[in-house]
């Protein structure tokens, strides 16, 4: 069976060269559509002593295909997902504190030590009932926080996609398996107002190729969004949201307590998150300026501890009128999330990012948005409509040097917590990150992405990986839609 599945996926991966028309196929009034993503990743993880595999590469092929139908009062969608991973490293998992040496180690550990693996499962399967202003979607679906309303203004839409969405709830889209949600979503839209409420359980996946089951981490999300038109040249949007997360797996959590203290704490994690965002742009004689603010506070319980934490982001951008041939967009900002300063005081002060897509905000994902300070500058060039070049520079520190260096993006198996933590050893400087990416869209549904990132490790990384505290990630990605 596995051999047949592998052959099928390889055959599908070859079809972009043969395809002539990316227009979805209509079978009566049912639409057949899908996509293929082929990515090869090359990792040079920070190096530790011993017989490790910090330098490696592997490929991930993802085939999505499904059927859908849209009617006046309802629509439905059934979509299947087939990931195929080849060449996963078998020596990229080390004992603590080194842990997983890049995402290759995560795939190896999550799939019972397989170096080549694939699967086929249901990615989405829902029905949506529609009224004049509202809708109700029930079943297995994809959902990302911040995506409930799409602004008409393209700059605000871009900010939402790249700098607002998926901070707390995402499909983990960079991974080769991703995640979905089983539940129900209510949506109300009327003029500038949008309200949504979602209750769901995340599916397995992300690194584990079997995405059929659940993780037993149910959540409830609700948000109110409003579009604001100050004038023809000035637009804005605000959102207020609430997120309740409940981890019912009774497994050892990742935090800065001792191993014995964590193992003895078998209580649920129940965290409420309250926050919002504001984005704004205006056109002037000097160009287009934008502002972004995002923030959240948390309360509840972290096992036997009280959860008290918070995070915020403040960013600004400028699209000047000079150099119109490359359409530059210059942005910068600062992100802060709280860490835990005392492992024995009965309070968990680390901001918990719940179920995000980490790579949206950590393009070289050796870190995430927990116990983190991130000061960044960014330059985007758009010399053609189908070509975007982006380069970022990040200065990264831990929010609190008494807490851990965290990575990961949330629950993806019933028996794996979903976040890794490495000791800070009393240091706060994590790294400087320099990266560049190019995205080019061809005709006929074909696109190409290239990425290169270089991390210059600080004292936190040097204390764990003394042989080489610098890391590299590069990949090439080909996408085809049909």
C-alpha positions as CSV (number, residue, x, y, z in Angstrom):
1,X,0.0,0.0,0.0
2,X,2.8,2.4,0.9
3,X,4.6,1.7,-2.3
4,X,1.5,2.4,-4.4
5,X,0.9,5.6,-2.5
6,X,4.5,6.7,-3.1
7,X,4.2,6.0,-6.8
8,X,0.9,7.9,-7.0
9,X,2.4,11.0,-5.3
10,X,5.5,11.0,-7.5
11,X,3.3,10.8,-10.6
12,X,1.2,13.7,-9.3
13,X,4.3,15.7,-8.5
14,X,5.3,15.4,-12.2
15,X,2.0,16.7,-13.6
16,X,2.8,20.5,-13.5
17,X,5.1,20.1,-16.5
18,X,2.2,18.5,-18.4
19,X,-0.6,20.7,-17.2
20,X,-2.0,23.2,-19.7
21,X,-4.9,24.8,-17.9
22,X,-5.1,25.6,-14.1
23,X,-8.8,26.3,-14.4
24,X,-10.7,24.0,-12.0
25,X,-12.5,21.1,-13.7
26,X,-16.3,21.4,-13.6
27,X,-18.2,18.1,-13.4
28,X,-21.8,19.1,-13.8
29,X,-22.1,21.7,-11.0
30,X,-19.4,20.2,-8.9
31,X,-15.8,21.6,-9.0
32,X,-12.7,19.5,-8.9
33,X,-9.6,21.4,-7.9
34,X,-6.3,21.0,-6.0
35,X,-2.7,21.9,-5.7
36,X,0.8,20.3,-5.6
37,X,3.7,21.7,-3.5
38,X,7.2,20.4,-3.9
39,X,9.9,21.8,-1.5
40,X,13.5,20.8,-0.9
41,X,14.9,22.1,2.4
42,X,18.6,22.4,3.3
43,X,19.4,22.8,7.0
44,X,22.7,23.6,8.8
45,X,21.6,23.6,12.4
46,X,23.7,24.9,15.3
47,X,26.3,22.2,16.0
48,X,26.7,20.3,19.2
49,X,29.3,17.7,20.3
50,X,28.8,14.0,19.3
51,X,27.7,12.1,16.3
52,X,25.0,14.5,15.2
53,X,23.4,15.3,11.8
54,X,23.0,19.1,11.9
55,X,23.7,19.4,8.1
56,X,21.1,17.7,6.0
57,X,18.4,18.1,3.3
58,X,15.1,16.4,2.6
59,X,12.1,16.9,0.3
60,X,8.4,17.3,1.0
61,X,5.7,16.8,-1.6
62,X,2.2,17.8,-0.8
63,X,-0.8,16.9,-3.0
64,X,-4.2,18.4,-2.2
65,X,-7.4,17.6,-4.2
66,X,-11.0,17.8,-3.6
67,X,-14.6,18.4,-4.7
68,X,-16.8,21.4,-3.9
69,X,-20.2,22.9,-4.8
70,X,-21.7,26.3,-4.2
71,X,-25.4,26.9,-4.0
72,X,-27.5,29.9,-3.0
73,X,-28.2,28.8,0.5
74,X,-25.4,26.3,1.1
75,X,-22.1,25.0,-0.1
76,X,-19.8,22.1,0.7
77,X,-16.2,21.0,0.3
78,X,-14.4,17.7,0.6
79,X,-10.7,17.8,0.3
80,X,-8.0,15.2,0.7
81,X,-4.4,15.7,1.6
82,X,-1.4,13.5,0.7
83,X,2.1,14.4,2.1
84,X,5.2,12.5,1.1
85,X,8.5,13.0,2.9
86,X,11.8,11.6,1.5
87,X,15.3,11.7,3.0
88,X,14.3,12.7,6.6
89,X,17.6,12.7,8.7
90,X,17.9,9.9,11.2
91,X,20.5,11.5,13.5
92,X,19.0,15.0,14.0
93,X,17.5,14.2,17.4
94,X,19.7,14.7,20.5
95,X,19.1,14.5,24.2
96,X,18.2,17.7,26.0
97,X,19.3,20.4,25.9
98,X,20.2,20.1,22.2
99,X,16.9,18.5,21.2
100,X,15.7,18.6,17.6
101,X,18.3,19.8,15.2
102,X,15.8,21.6,12.9
103,X,12.5,20.4,11.6
104,X,14.0,17.3,10.1
105,X,14.4,16.0,13.6
106,X,10.7,16.8,14.3
107,X,9.6,14.7,11.3
108,X,11.8,11.8,12.3
109,X,10.5,11.7,15.9
110,X,6.8,12.2,15.0
111,X,6.7,9.4,12.4
112,X,8.3,6.5,14.5
113,X,11.8,7.0,13.1
114,X,10.8,6.7,9.4
115,X,13.2,8.4,6.9
116,X,10.7,8.1,4.0
117,X,7.0,8.3,4.8
118,X,3.6,9.3,3.3
119,X,-0.1,9.2,4.0
120,X,-3.5,10.1,2.7
121,X,-6.2,11.7,4.9
122,X,-9.2,14.1,4.9
123,X,-8.0,17.7,5.1
124,X,-11.4,19.4,4.9
125,X,-15.0,18.1,4.9
126,X,-17.7,20.6,5.7
127,X,-21.1,21.9,4.8
128,X,-21.9,25.7,5.1
129,X,-25.4,27.0,5.4
130,X,-25.8,30.6,4.2
131,X,-28.2,33.5,4.9
132,X,-28.2,37.1,3.8
133,X,-25.7,38.3,6.4
134,X,-24.7,35.1,8.2
135,X,-23.4,31.6,7.7
136,X,-22.8,28.4,9.7
137,X,-20.0,26.0,8.7
138,X,-19.9,22.5,10.3
139,X,-17.2,19.8,9.9
140,X,-13.5,19.7,9.3
141,X,-12.1,23.0,8.1
142,X,-9.1,25.3,7.9
143,X,-9.2,28.5,9.9
144,X,-6.7,31.2,10.9
145,X,-7.3,33.9,13.4
146,X,-7.4,37.4,11.8
147,X,-8.8,36.0,8.5
148,X,-12.5,36.5,9.3
149,X,-12.7,39.8,7.3
150,X,-10.7,40.8,4.3
151,X,-10.2,44.6,3.9
152,X,-10.9,46.1,0.4
153,X,-7.8,48.1,0.8
154,X,-4.9,46.0,-0.6
155,X,-2.3,47.4,1.9
156,X,-4.4,46.5,4.9
157,X,-5.2,43.1,3.4
158,X,-1.4,42.5,3.0
159,X,-0.7,43.5,6.6
160,X,-3.4,41.2,7.9
161,X,-2.0,38.3,5.9
162,X,1.7,38.8,6.8
163,X,1.7,40.5,10.2
164,X,-1.7,39.9,11.9
165,X,-3.0,36.5,10.9
166,X,-2.1,33.2,12.6
167,X,-0.3,34.7,15.6
168,X,-2.5,32.5,17.9
169,X,-4.4,30.1,15.6
170,X,-3.1,28.9,12.3
171,X,-2.9,25.8,10.0
172,X,0.9,25.6,10.4
173,X,1.2,26.1,6.7
174,X,5.0,25.8,6.4
175,X,5.0,22.2,7.6
176,X,4.4,19.4,5.1
177,X,1.3,18.1,6.9
178,X,-0.3,21.2,8.5
179,X,-3.4,21.0,10.8
180,X,-7.2,21.4,10.4
181,X,-10.0,22.0,12.9
182,X,-13.1,19.8,13.5
183,X,-16.0,21.9,14.8
184,X,-18.4,24.7,13.9
185,X,-18.0,28.3,12.8
186,X,-20.6,31.0,12.8
187,X,-20.0,34.2,10.8
188,X,-22.0,37.4,10.6
189,X,-21.2,40.2,8.1
190,X,-23.1,43.4,7.7
191,X,-21.4,46.5,6.1
192,X,-18.2,47.2,7.9
193,X,-18.9,44.8,10.7
194,X,-17.8,41.1,11.0
195,X,-18.4,38.8,13.9
196,X,-17.2,35.2,14.0
197,X,-17.3,32.5,16.6
198,X,-15.6,29.1,16.4
199,X,-15.6,26.1,18.6
200,X,-13.3,23.2,17.5
201,X,-10.7,20.5,18.2
202,X,-7.4,20.6,16.2
203,X,-6.5,17.6,14.2
204,X,-3.3,15.7,14.3
205,X,-0.7,16.5,11.7
206,X,2.0,19.3,11.4
207,X,4.9,16.8,11.6
208,X,3.0,13.5,11.9
209,X,1.9,12.4,8.4
210,X,-1.3,10.7,9.7
211,X,-3.7,13.6,10.1
212,X,-6.9,11.7,10.8
213,X,-7.2,12.0,14.6
214,X,-7.5,14.7,17.2
215,X,-5.2,16.2,19.8
216,X,-7.7,16.6,22.7
217,X,-7.0,20.4,22.9
218,X,-10.5,22.0,22.3
219,X,-10.8,25.7,22.0
220,X,-13.3,28.5,21.5
221,X,-12.5,31.7,19.5
222,X,-14.7,34.8,19.0
223,X,-13.8,38.1,17.3
224,X,-15.5,41.3,16.3
225,X,-13.9,43.2,13.4
226,X,-14.8,46.6,11.9
227,X,-13.5,48.4,8.8
228,X,-13.1,52.1,9.1
229,X,-12.9,54.6,6.1
230,X,-11.6,57.9,7.4
231,X,-11.4,59.3,3.8
232,X,-10.6,58.0,0.3
233,X,-6.9,58.1,1.2
234,X,-7.1,56.8,4.8
235,X,-8.3,53.3,5.8
236,X,-8.2,51.3,9.0
237,X,-9.4,48.2,10.7
238,X,-9.8,47.1,14.3
239,X,-10.5,43.7,15.9
240,X,-11.3,42.6,19.4
241,X,-10.9,38.8,20.1
242,X,-11.3,36.2,22.8
243,X,-9.6,32.8,22.8
244,X,-10.2,30.0,25.3
245,X,-7.9,27.0,25.1
246,X,-8.1,23.7,27.1
247,X,-5.4,21.1,27.0
248,X,-7.0,17.8,28.3
249,X,-4.1,15.4,27.5
250,X,-2.6,15.2,31.0
251,X,1.0,15.2,29.6
252,X,4.1,16.9,30.9
253,X,4.1,20.6,29.8
254,X,7.1,22.5,28.6
255,X,8.1,25.3,31.0
256,X,11.0,26.5,33.2
257,X,10.2,24.4,36.3
258,X,12.3,21.4,37.2
259,X,11.6,18.1,35.5
260,X,10.3,16.6,38.8
261,X,7.9,19.5,39.4
262,X,6.5,19.3,35.8
263,X,6.1,15.6,35.9
264,X,4.1,15.8,39.2
265,X,1.7,18.4,37.8
266,X,-1.0,16.5,35.9
267,X,-3.7,19.1,35.8
268,X,-5.2,20.6,32.7
269,X,-4.0,23.7,31.0
270,X,-6.8,26.2,30.6
271,X,-5.8,29.6,29.2
272,X,-8.0,32.6,28.3
273,X,-6.5,35.1,25.9
274,X,-8.0,38.6,25.4
275,X,-6.7,41.1,22.8
276,X,-7.1,43.0,19.6
277,X,-5.4,44.7,16.7
278,X,-5.5,48.0,14.8
279,X,-4.1,48.6,11.3
280,X,-4.0,51.9,9.5
281,X,-2.7,53.3,6.2
282,X,-2.8,56.7,4.5
283,X,-1.7,58.1,1.2
284,X,0.3,61.3,1.2
285,X,2.6,63.3,-1.1
286,X,5.6,61.5,0.4
287,X,4.1,58.0,-0.2
288,X,1.9,55.6,1.7
289,X,2.4,55.1,5.5
290,X,1.0,52.3,7.6
291,X,0.8,51.5,11.3
292,X,0.1,48.3,13.1
293,X,-0.6,47.4,16.7
294,X,-1.4,44.0,18.2
295,X,-1.7,43.0,21.8
296,X,-3.0,40.2,24.1
297,X,-3.3,39.4,27.8
298,X,-3.7,35.9,29.3
299,X,-5.2,34.5,32.5
300,X,-6.3,31.0,33.6
301,X,-4.4,28.0,34.9
302,X,-1.2,26.3,33.7
303,X,-1.6,23.0,35.5
304,X,-1.4,23.9,39.2
305,X,0.0,27.4,38.4
306,X,-1.8,30.6,37.7
307,X,-1.4,31.9,34.1
308,X,-0.6,35.6,33.9
309,X,1.1,36.8,30.7
310,X,1.0,39.2,27.8
311,X,2.4,40.2,24.5
312,X,2.3,43.1,22.0
313,X,3.6,44.2,18.6
314,X,4.1,47.7,17.2
315,X,5.1,48.2,13.6
316,X,5.2,50.9,10.9
317,X,5.8,51.0,7.2
318,X,6.5,53.4,4.3
319,X,6.0,53.0,0.6
320,X,7.9,56.0,-0.9
321,X,7.1,57.4,-4.3
322,X,10.7,57.3,-5.4
323,X,12.1,54.2,-7.3
324,X,8.7,53.4,-8.8
325,X,10.2,50.6,-10.9
326,X,10.8,48.4,-7.9
327,X,8.0,49.8,-5.6
328,X,9.9,49.6,-2.3
329,X,8.1,49.0,1.0
330,X,10.2,49.7,4.1
331,X,8.9,48.4,7.4
332,X,10.1,48.0,11.0
333,X,8.8,47.1,14.3
334,X,9.2,45.5,17.8
335,X,7.5,42.5,19.4
336,X,7.6,41.5,23.0
337,X,6.1,38.5,24.8
338,X,6.5,37.9,28.5
339,X,8.7,35.2,30.1
340,X,8.6,33.6,33.5
341,X,11.0,35.2,35.9
342,X,10.5,32.8,38.8
343,X,10.0,29.1,38.4
344,X,8.8,28.5,42.0
345,X,6.4,31.4,42.7
346,X,3.1,29.6,41.7
347,X,2.6,31.8,38.5
348,X,3.4,30.9,34.9
349,X,4.4,34.2,33.3
350,X,5.3,32.9,29.8
351,X,3.0,34.1,27.1
352,X,1.5,31.0,25.5
353,X,1.0,31.2,21.7
354,X,-1.6,28.4,21.6
355,X,-1.9,27.0,18.1
356,X,-0.1,29.4,15.7
357,X,1.8,29.1,12.4
358,X,5.2,30.1,13.8
359,X,7.0,30.6,10.5
360,X,4.9,33.6,9.5
361,X,6.8,35.5,12.2
362,X,10.0,33.4,12.4
363,X,10.9,32.7,8.8
364,X,13.9,30.7,10.0
365,X,11.9,28.8,12.6
366,X,14.5,28.1,15.3
367,X,12.4,30.3,17.6
368,X,8.8,31.3,18.1
369,X,6.8,34.1,19.8
370,X,7.1,32.9,23.4
371,X,9.5,34.6,25.8
372,X,10.7,36.6,22.9
373,X,11.9,40.2,22.0
374,X,12.2,40.8,18.3
375,X,13.3,44.1,16.8
376,X,13.2,43.9,13.0
377,X,13.6,45.9,9.8
378,X,12.2,44.8,6.4
379,X,12.6,45.8,2.8
380,X,10.2,44.5,0.1
381,X,10.7,45.2,-3.6
382,X,8.1,44.5,-6.2
383,X,9.7,45.1,-9.6
384,X,6.9,43.2,-11.4
385,X,3.4,42.2,-10.5
386,X,4.4,38.6,-10.4
387,X,7.8,39.1,-8.6
388,X,8.4,40.0,-4.9
389,X,11.7,40.2,-3.2
390,X,11.8,40.5,0.6
391,X,14.7,40.8,3.1
392,X,14.5,41.0,6.9
393,X,17.0,41.7,9.7
394,X,16.0,40.6,13.2
395,X,17.6,41.2,16.6
396,X,16.3,38.5,18.9
397,X,16.5,38.3,22.7
398,X,14.6,36.3,25.3
399,X,11.9,38.2,27.1
400,X,13.2,37.0,30.5
401,X,16.7,35.3,30.9
402,X,15.3,33.1,33.8
403,X,12.9,31.4,31.3
404,X,13.6,29.1,28.3
405,X,14.3,29.5,24.6
406,X,11.1,28.2,23.1
407,X,10.3,26.8,19.7
408,X,7.4,24.9,18.1
409,X,3.8,25.7,17.2
410,X,1.4,23.8,19.5
411,X,-0.2,20.4,19.9
412,X,0.0,18.0,17.0
413,X,-0.2,14.6,18.7
414,X,-2.0,13.4,21.8
415,X,1.3,12.4,23.4
416,X,3.6,15.3,22.4
417,X,3.2,18.7,24.0
418,X,4.1,20.6,20.9
419,X,6.6,23.1,22.2
420,X,10.3,22.6,22.9
421,X,12.2,24.5,25.5
422,X,16.0,24.9,25.9
423,X,17.7,26.5,28.9
424,X,18.9,30.1,28.7
425,X,21.8,29.5,31.1
426,X,21.2,33.0,32.4
427,X,21.7,34.7,29.1
428,X,19.2,36.8,27.1
429,X,20.7,37.4,23.6
430,X,19.4,34.7,21.3
431,X,20.5,35.6,17.8
432,X,20.7,38.0,14.9
433,X,18.8,36.7,11.8
434,X,19.4,37.9,8.2
435,X,17.3,36.5,5.4
436,X,16.1,37.0,1.9
437,X,13.3,35.5,-0.2
438,X,12.0,35.6,-3.8
439,X,8.5,34.7,-4.9
440,X,7.7,34.5,-8.6
441,X,4.4,33.6,-10.2
442,X,4.4,32.1,-13.6
443,X,1.3,31.6,-15.8
444,X,-0.9,28.5,-15.7
445,X,-1.1,28.3,-11.9
446,X,2.7,27.8,-11.3
447,X,4.8,29.7,-8.8
448,X,8.3,29.4,-7.4
449,X,9.7,30.5,-4.0
450,X,13.3,30.7,-2.8
451,X,14.5,31.4,0.7
452,X,17.9,31.8,2.5
453,X,18.3,32.6,6.2
454,X,21.4,32.9,8.3
455,X,21.2,33.0,12.1
456,X,24.2,34.4,14.0
457,X,23.8,32.8,17.5
458,X,24.1,34.8,20.7
459,X,25.1,33.6,24.1
460,X,21.9,31.5,24.6
461,X,22.7,29.4,21.6
462,X,26.5,29.4,22.2
463,X,26.0,27.9,25.6
464,X,24.1,24.9,24.1
465,X,25.9,24.5,20.8
466,X,29.5,25.4,21.5
467,X,31.0,23.9,18.3
468,X,29.1,26.2,15.9
469,X,26.4,28.7,17.1
470,X,25.5,29.8,13.6
471,X,22.7,28.2,11.6
472,X,21.5,28.3,8.0
473,X,18.2,27.4,6.3
474,X,17.6,27.4,2.6
475,X,14.8,26.0,0.4
476,X,13.3,26.1,-3.0
477,X,9.5,25.6,-3.4
478,X,7.4,24.9,-6.4
479,X,3.6,25.3,-6.3
480,X,1.1,24.3,-8.9
481,X,-2.7,24.9,-8.7
482,X,-5.2,23.0,-10.8
